[in-house]
C-alpha cells in the first residue's frame, strides 16, 4: 500500500519533466499524438489510483483497513483529490464549450471557409466545428503581406484538417484532472502549432516565408517589451528556429513516451494489487 500513494504523483511529475524535452527533436505530428496518449493514460492511471483509494471509505469496501492503519486518512485525501479533479475537469470543459460557441457566433463562413471580422486587433485562429472555418481579423490581414497571408491561412487550415483542437482538448482535460501535467498540456499546444507550421511550409513551399509570417503575426499581436521579451515569446522563437532547419524526423522521444505509458499501466496494476491484498 505504501507505494500506491506516491506512484501517481511521481509518474505525473516524471512525464511533466522529461516528456516535453524528449520530443523537441521529434516530428511534431508524432510528438503531439504521443504526448496526448501519454498524458491521457497517466491521468487515467492517476484517476484510477485515487478512485481505488477513495473507495475504501465505503463500509463494504475495506480491504485496506485491516492491514494499514493509515488507510483512513489516505482514502480521505484521495477522495478530496478525486472530487477536486472532477470539478476542475468540468470547469475546463465548460470554458472550452463557451469559447467555441462565442467564436462561432462571430460569423458564418462562406464557400472559402473563411470569416473576416472587422476588428483592429490582429487575430487569426481555427474555429472547429461541422464545418470548421478560419476566423481572421482585418487587423491581422493588414499586418501581413500577400505571401504571409497565404502562409497564415495554410497554418490555420492545417489546424482544422488535422483536428488539432481534439489533441489540445484531450491534453487540457488530462491536465485539468491532474494538474502536474500542465507542462505536458502546454507542450501539446506548442507541438500542434509546430505541426501546423510544417503543414503550411509544405503548402507554400517556403519555410522562410512561414517563419516570417509567424514572426510578423506574433509581433502584430504582442509587440515586444522589456518585461516580456524573455518569457512569453519563447514558443515563437522556437517555432522560428525550427523553420530555419529541415523538418525534424527523430523518433527517440516517442520511445520514452512509450516507456512512460507502460509504467502508467503498471502503476494501476500495482495499486490494484495493493487494494485487493
Buried (B, 14 or more C-beta within 10 A) or exposed (E): BEEBBEBBBBBBBBBBEBBBEBBBBBBBBBBBBBBBBBBBBBBBBBBBBBBBBBBBBEEEBBBBBEEBEEBBEBBBBBBEBBEEBBEBBEEBBEEBEEEBEEBBEBBEBEEEBBBBBEBEEBBBEBBBBEEBBBBBBBBBBEBBEEBBBBBBBBBBBBBBEBBBBEBBBBBBBBBBBBEBBBBBBBBBBBBBBBBBBBBBBEBBEBBEBBBBBBBBBBBBBEEEEEEEEEEEBEBBEBBBEBBEEEBBEBBEBBEBBEEBBEBBEEBBEBBBEBBEE
